């Protein structure tokens, strides 16, 4: 596996404004915000730590790992019976490739390779 680091946390929340206030209270700065038909989202930064916060009906948290060689890793992961692949390898609308896996406790982890890294 070619995990380099944690890239960011993706946090979904039904309490978007309160969650923004919480993260700002911890010292994060709002650096980008956008709105789509179904929800609002933003990116917050503190040092080298990034949070992508999105409005959603249910709270959830996904850790995004920055990886290299995702295509070859995806083939190996797919053969590993102890790993549940939630989202197979695919291109994203934000300009990367990723896949999502689920641990035995049903937590989601994204393995993401930026197109700039390849």
N, C-alpha and C positions, 0 to 999 in steps of 0.2 A: 504494500500500500504506500502511496506517495503523498501522505498528508504532510503539509508544511506547517500549518498553523490554523487556529480558529480565525476565520475571516470576519464573521459577524454573528450576532444573535438576531433572529427574526422572531418578533414578538407580536402575536395577534391579541387584540383586546376589545371587549365591548365598551370599555370606558376610555376612549381615545384621549380626551382632554386631560383626565386625571392621570393617565399613564404618562403623557407628555410632561406634566408638572412633576411627577415622581422622578423621571429620569433627569430632568433639568435640576431638580433638587439635589441629585447625586453629583452634579457638576457637568452633565452632558450639555452640549450646545446643539441647537437645531441648525442643521446645515442645508437641508433640502426638504421640501414638502410638496406633495402632489395629491390630487383628488381625481378619482375615477367615478363612474356612475354608481358603483356599489359601496365604495368605501374611501376613506382618507388614509394616507400613509405619510411617513416622514423618515428622515435619516438623522440620527443624532450621533455626535462624536465626543469622545473625551480621550485625549492622547491618541493612542493607537487602537482604541476600542470603539467599535461601531455597533449601533443598534438600528435595525430597521423595524419601525413600529407601524402596524397596520390595524385599521379598524375592522373588526369581525364580530360575528354573533357569539362565538365561544373563545375563551382564552386558550392560547397555545404558545409553545416556545419551541423553536427549531434552531439547533446549533449548525452553522454553516462552516464546514472545514474547507480551507483552500488546499487544493490538490494539484498535482501534475500527473500526466500520463493517465488521465481518467478513462480513456477508451480501453486500454489494456487492463486497468484495475477493474472496470465494470465487468469484463468477461470473467475474471477470477471471482469477483463477488457473486455473480450470477450462478456460479458452480458451487458455492459454499452453502450447504444446507442449513447452517446455523444463522444465516443472515436473510432477513425478509426484505426484499426489494419492494418499496412502496411506489416509487416512481422510477421507471427505467431511464437509462441514459438518454438525454434529449437536449436540444438547444433551448435556451430561454429567451424571452422577449427583452431581457435586460442585457443581452450580449455575452452570455457565457454558456457553458455546457454543464449539466448537473445530473445527479441522480439522488434519490432519497432512500434511505434505509431505515429500518425500524428495529429497535433492540427488543429483548424479551419482555420489557415492561411497557412496550408500545410507545416509547419516546422516539421522535423522528430526528434524524441527522442527515444533513445535506452534504454531499461531496461535490464541490463546485470548482471548475477550472475556468478561469477567465480566458477569453479568446486572446488577450494580450500576453498570457503566460505561455502559450503554446508555440 
